[in-house]
Every structure is written in structure tokens, then in C-alpha cells.
Amino acid sequence: MSPETVFILCRWAFFGAAIYLWGANAYLAACVRGPLLPVLELPLRRGNRIALVTVFTATVLLLPVRTALIADGWTDAVSPTVIKDVLFSTSIGQAWLAQSACLIALCLASRARRHALPLIVMASGALLATSSMTGHATMNDGWRDVVHRINDCLHILSGGAWAGALVPVLLTLSHASHADSIPEREKALIRFSRYGHVTVLLVLLTGVINSSLILQGTSLDPNSEYLRLLAIKILIVSIMVLVAVFNRYVVVPRIGLSRERAYAHLRMMTLVECILASLVLGLVAWFGTLDPS
């Protein structure tokens, strides 16, 4: 398997796991209260462990894989001298060190006996934000570089808050019809809907700014692989937005008329959003390695 393919797969795994850790735990911290919290914490804690192993594995692999891409293939990927040069003499190495530090903080937070949830949220958010230290966000100079990095960071965090929360939302919906817990679960979904308006708007706004900063000064060749993949990503995200709007303004008002039917529809559509979000992450992992020109 080529270093390019392994790199894309590692990025996909890293983004997926980091977004889950950030979005799922942020959902718990911001939207869930009372007796519902321990009900959701148990299955999500198991998910945290799987995500941590995935992020750790992807992070460990990313350094030699990036070294192979920069140098002369897999031979240099296991060369201590070359890896040392990449680690301490390139922005890629600095980003990897920052990711590793955030990963250590995240592991410590997950073992904390007190205030574990807010610590996990902060550490996972910082881990995800390190993605803006490499890639297209670093292609500008001066003030554009600062603006691009900040905007890219906001785009990643807002998108992660939306996509990562879909798993606990699905868990909430799977128990939402239980008569003894309807109030707490519906309150959590209402809070998520309220915050969702902000995150989706932020995703769209920062996405437009990101594309403008990346594509400025480039020839918009319709045959460009980057543009084709970007267009597919925009299409999928647009579908996700339409699904979210339909759920909020068409399905949710019907809960009072037929709770079982409304929740069944919300579960199905949330599952669809999870699948679409996974496809978006795969596309981001792919076209993030391409030259936009």
C-alpha cells in the first residue's frame, strides 16, 4: 500500500475518532442533565475508549507515514535520522508534537476521578484543533495565515460538534419513548436543537471563508480533482443541513401527535446523517492532501 493511501486512511481514522470524542462529550456536557447523564455516559465511555485507541494508533502512524511522503518512501519512514529531522525541523513535526501533547492530556482526563467530562471536552477540542496546524490552512502568509488558521479551527470544531454529537443523539432517541424518562430526554434534544442552529450556521459560514481563502488566486479548472471532491462534500453537507432542518421544523412539531412515529423517523434520519458525516470525513481526509490549483 502506498504512503499516500495509508496517509488518507490515517487522517480519516484520526478525524473520525477525534470528532467523536469532541462532539459526543460536548453534547453530554451541554445538553444532558439529571438522571439521563449516567444512562448515556456508560455506552459513550466505551466509545471513548475505542476512539482513544483509534486516535493513538493514527497519531503514532502519521509521523512515519508523513516522513515517507516527504522523503523517499517507506525506507525513510523507519530511519531515526530522517524522522528526527521531520519532527524537529518542519511544521508537520510541530503539529505532530502538539497532537501528541493533546492526546496525553486526553488520556489523563479520561482517567480523572473528578471533573472528567469537562476535562475530556477541553482536551479533545484541543486535539481536534491541532488539525489546523497543517494542510491548506498553512498556505497563506501574514494576516491571511492567521485568519485562515483561526477560521479553519472554528470550522473543524463546529463541524465536529455537529457530527460527533450524532451518536449520543441517536442513543437519546433510542430510549426517548420510555415513559419514565421522556421529559429529560426531550429537554436534551431541545437543547441540542438550539445549539445545533449555531453550529450548523458556523459550519456553513467558516466553510465558505475557507474555500475562498484556499481557492483565491487559483485557476478554477473544472477537471481539478480537488474541486470535484470539494463539490461532492458541499453536496453531502447540504443534504445533511436539509435533513436537520426537516427534522427540526417538520418532524419535531409532530411529536405531540404521534411520539412513537416521530421518534422512529428521527432515529432513521439521524442514522442517515451519521453515514453522510462519515463520507464527508473521508472526502476531507482525501482532498486535504491534494493541491487545490
C-alpha positions as CSV (number, residue, x, y, z in Angstrom):
1,M,0.0,0.0,0.0
2,S,1.4,3.4,-0.9
3,P,2.2,6.1,1.7
4,E,-0.5,8.3,0.1
5,T,-3.2,5.7,0.7
6,V,-2.1,5.0,4.3
7,F,-1.9,8.7,5.0
8,I,-5.5,9.3,3.8
9,L,-6.8,6.3,5.9
10,C,-4.9,7.6,9.0
11,R,-6.4,11.0,8.5
12,W,-9.9,9.5,8.2
13,A,-9.4,7.5,11.4
14,F,-7.9,10.4,13.3
15,F,-10.7,12.8,12.3
16,G,-13.5,10.4,12.9
17,A,-12.2,9.4,16.4
18,A,-11.3,12.9,17.5
19,I,-14.6,14.3,16.3
20,Y,-16.5,11.6,18.2
21,L,-14.5,12.4,21.4
22,W,-15.2,16.2,21.0
23,G,-18.8,16.2,19.8
24,A,-20.2,13.3,21.9
25,N,-18.7,14.6,25.1
26,A,-19.6,18.2,24.4
27,Y,-23.2,17.0,23.8
28,L,-23.2,15.3,27.2
29,A,-21.7,18.4,28.9
30,A,-24.0,21.0,27.2
31,C,-27.3,19.2,26.6
32,V,-27.8,16.4,29.1
33,R,-28.9,16.9,32.7
34,G,-30.2,14.9,35.7
35,P,-30.7,11.1,35.6
36,L,-30.2,10.9,31.8
37,L,-26.5,11.7,32.2
38,P,-25.4,8.4,33.8
39,V,-27.6,6.5,31.3
40,L,-25.8,7.9,28.3
41,E,-22.3,8.0,30.0
42,L,-21.9,4.3,30.2
43,P,-22.2,3.4,26.4
44,L,-20.3,6.6,25.5
45,R,-17.5,5.8,27.9
46,R,-17.0,2.6,25.9
47,G,-17.0,4.6,22.7
48,N,-14.4,6.9,24.3
49,R,-12.1,4.0,24.9
50,I,-12.4,2.8,21.3
51,A,-11.9,6.3,20.0
52,L,-8.8,6.9,22.2
53,V,-7.2,3.7,20.8
54,T,-8.0,4.8,17.3
55,V,-6.6,8.3,17.8
56,F,-3.5,6.9,19.4
57,T,-2.9,4.4,16.6
58,A,-3.5,7.0,13.9
59,T,-1.2,9.6,15.6
60,V,1.6,7.1,16.0
61,L,1.4,6.0,12.3
62,L,1.1,9.6,11.0
63,L,4.7,10.6,11.8
64,P,6.4,7.8,9.8
65,V,3.8,8.0,7.0
66,R,4.3,11.8,6.7
67,T,8.1,11.1,6.7
68,A,7.7,8.6,3.9
69,L,5.7,11.2,1.9
70,I,8.3,14.0,2.5
71,A,11.4,11.8,2.0
72,D,11.9,8.8,-0.3
73,G,9.2,6.4,0.6
74,W,8.9,3.6,3.2
75,T,12.6,3.2,3.6
76,D,13.0,6.7,5.2
77,A,9.8,6.1,7.3
78,V,11.8,3.9,9.6
79,S,15.0,6.0,9.6
80,P,15.6,7.6,13.0
81,T,17.6,10.4,11.5
82,V,15.0,11.3,8.9
83,I,12.2,11.1,11.4
84,K,14.1,13.3,13.8
85,D,14.6,15.9,11.1
86,V,10.9,15.9,10.2
87,L,9.9,16.0,13.8
88,F,12.0,19.0,14.9
89,S,12.6,20.9,11.6
90,T,9.2,21.0,10.0
91,S,5.8,22.4,10.7
92,I,4.4,18.9,10.3
93,G,6.6,17.7,13.1
94,Q,5.5,20.6,15.3
95,A,1.9,19.7,14.6
96,W,2.5,16.1,15.5
97,L,4.1,17.1,18.8
98,A,1.1,19.3,19.6
99,Q,-1.3,16.4,18.8
100,S,0.8,14.1,20.9
101,A,0.7,16.5,23.9
102,C,-3.1,16.9,23.5
103,L,-3.5,13.1,23.3
104,I,-1.6,12.7,26.5
105,A,-3.8,15.3,28.2
106,L,-6.9,13.5,26.8
107,C,-5.7,10.2,28.2
108,L,-5.1,11.8,31.6
109,A,-8.5,13.5,31.5
110,S,-10.2,10.2,30.8
111,R,-8.7,8.8,33.9
112,A,-9.6,11.7,36.1
113,R,-11.9,10.9,39.1
114,R,-13.3,14.4,39.3
115,H,-14.5,16.7,36.6
116,A,-13.6,14.1,33.9
117,L,-16.3,15.2,31.4
118,P,-15.2,18.9,31.1
119,L,-11.6,17.9,31.0
120,I,-12.3,15.4,28.2
121,V,-14.2,18.1,26.3
122,M,-11.3,20.6,26.6
123,A,-8.6,18.1,25.7
124,S,-10.5,16.6,22.8
125,G,-11.3,20.0,21.4
126,A,-7.6,21.0,21.6
127,L,-6.7,17.7,19.9
128,L,-9.1,18.4,17.1
129,A,-8.0,22.0,16.8
130,T,-4.4,20.9,16.1
131,S,-5.6,19.8,12.6
132,S,-5.5,23.4,11.6
133,M,-1.7,23.4,12.1
134,T,-1.1,21.5,8.8
135,G,-2.7,21.3,5.4
136,H,-4.3,24.1,3.4
137,A,-4.7,26.3,6.4
138,T,-1.0,27.0,6.3
139,M,-0.8,28.0,2.7
140,N,-1.1,31.8,3.2
141,D,1.3,34.4,4.6
142,G,0.9,37.3,7.0
143,W,-2.5,38.2,8.3
144,R,-4.2,35.8,5.9
145,D,-2.3,33.0,7.5
146,V,-3.7,33.9,11.0
147,V,-7.2,34.4,9.7
148,H,-7.1,31.1,7.8
149,R,-5.9,29.1,10.7
150,I,-8.4,30.6,13.1
151,N,-11.3,30.1,10.6
152,D,-10.1,26.5,9.9
153,C,-10.0,25.8,13.6
154,L,-13.6,27.1,14.0
155,H,-14.7,25.1,11.0
156,I,-13.3,21.9,12.4
157,L,-14.7,22.4,15.9
158,S,-18.2,23.5,14.8
159,G,-18.4,20.6,12.3
160,G,-17.1,18.2,14.9
161,A,-19.6,19.4,17.5
162,W,-22.4,18.7,15.0
163,A,-21.1,15.4,13.6
164,G,-19.7,14.0,16.8
165,A,-23.0,14.6,18.7
166,L,-25.0,12.5,16.3
167,V,-24.0,9.3,18.1
168,P,-25.3,10.3,21.6
169,V,-28.3,11.9,19.9
170,L,-29.1,8.5,18.4
171,L,-28.7,6.9,21.8
172,T,-31.0,9.5,23.3
173,L,-33.6,8.8,20.6
174,S,-33.4,5.1,21.1
175,H,-34.7,5.5,24.7
176,A,-36.8,8.6,24.2
177,S,-40.1,6.7,24.2
178,H,-39.6,5.3,27.7
179,A,-42.4,6.8,29.7
180,D,-40.3,7.3,32.8
181,S,-37.6,9.4,31.1
182,I,-39.5,11.3,28.4
183,P,-39.0,14.8,30.0
184,E,-35.2,14.6,30.5
185,R,-34.6,13.2,27.0
186,E,-36.8,15.7,25.3
187,K,-35.1,18.5,27.1
188,A,-31.7,17.2,25.9
189,L,-32.9,17.1,22.3
190,I,-34.4,20.6,22.6
191,R,-31.0,21.9,23.9
192,F,-29.2,20.1,21.1
193,S,-31.6,21.6,18.5
194,R,-30.9,25.1,20.0
195,Y,-27.1,24.7,19.9
196,G,-27.4,22.9,16.5
197,H,-28.6,26.1,14.8
198,V,-25.4,27.9,15.9
199,T,-23.0,25.1,15.0
200,V,-24.6,24.5,11.5
201,L,-24.5,28.2,10.7
202,L,-20.9,28.4,11.9
203,V,-20.0,25.3,9.7
204,L,-21.5,26.9,6.6
205,L,-20.0,30.4,7.2
206,T,-16.5,29.1,8.0
207,G,-16.7,26.7,5.1
208,V,-17.4,29.5,2.7
209,I,-14.5,31.5,4.1
210,N,-12.2,28.5,4.0
211,S,-12.9,27.8,0.4
212,S,-12.4,31.4,-0.6
213,L,-9.0,31.6,1.2
214,I,-7.9,28.3,-0.4
215,L,-9.1,29.0,-4.0
216,Q,-8.1,32.6,-4.2
217,G,-5.6,33.2,-7.0
218,T,-6.0,29.6,-8.4
219,S,-7.3,28.7,-11.8
220,L,-10.7,27.1,-11.2
221,D,-10.2,24.1,-13.6
222,P,-13.4,22.1,-13.7
223,N,-11.3,18.9,-14.2
224,S,-9.4,19.5,-10.9
225,E,-9.8,16.5,-8.6
226,Y,-9.7,18.8,-5.6
227,L,-12.7,20.8,-6.9
228,R,-14.7,17.7,-7.8
229,L,-14.2,16.3,-4.3
230,L,-15.0,19.7,-2.7
231,A,-18.2,19.9,-4.8
232,I,-19.2,16.4,-3.6
233,K,-18.5,17.4,0.0
234,I,-20.6,20.6,-0.3
235,L,-23.5,18.5,-1.8
236,I,-23.4,16.0,1.1
237,V,-23.2,18.7,3.7
238,S,-26.2,20.5,2.0
239,I,-28.2,17.2,2.2
240,M,-27.2,17.0,5.9
241,V,-28.5,20.5,6.5
242,L,-31.7,19.8,4.7
243,V,-32.2,16.7,6.8
244,A,-31.6,18.6,10.0
245,V,-34.0,21.4,9.0
246,F,-36.7,18.9,8.1
247,N,-36.3,17.1,11.4
248,R,-36.4,20.3,13.4
249,Y,-39.3,22.1,11.7
250,V,-41.4,19.2,10.3
251,V,-40.9,16.1,12.4
252,V,-40.3,17.6,15.9
253,P,-43.6,19.5,15.9
254,R,-45.4,16.2,15.3
255,I,-44.0,14.6,18.4
256,G,-47.1,15.7,20.4
257,L,-49.4,14.0,17.8
258,S,-47.5,10.7,17.4
259,R,-44.4,10.3,19.6
260,E,-43.5,6.8,18.6
261,R,-43.7,7.6,14.9
262,A,-41.9,10.9,15.2
263,Y,-39.0,9.3,17.2
264,A,-38.7,6.4,14.8
265,H,-38.4,8.9,11.9
266,L,-35.8,11.0,13.9
267,R,-33.7,7.8,14.6
268,M,-33.7,6.8,11.0
269,M,-32.7,10.3,9.7
270,T,-30.1,10.7,12.4
271,L,-28.5,7.4,11.3
272,V,-28.5,8.8,7.7
273,E,-26.7,11.9,9.0
274,C,-24.1,9.7,10.7
275,I,-23.4,7.9,7.4
276,L,-23.2,11.1,5.5
277,A,-20.9,12.6,8.1
278,S,-18.6,9.6,7.7
279,L,-18.5,10.2,4.0
280,V,-17.7,13.9,4.5
281,L,-14.8,13.0,6.8
282,G,-13.5,10.5,4.2
283,L,-13.6,13.3,1.5
284,V,-11.9,15.8,3.8
285,A,-9.1,13.2,4.5
286,W,-8.7,12.7,0.8
287,F,-8.9,16.2,-0.8
288,G,-7.0,17.7,2.1
289,T,-3.9,16.0,0.6
290,L,-4.5,17.5,-2.9
291,D,-3.2,20.6,-4.5
292,P,-6.2,22.9,-5.0
293,S,-4.7,24.6,-8.1
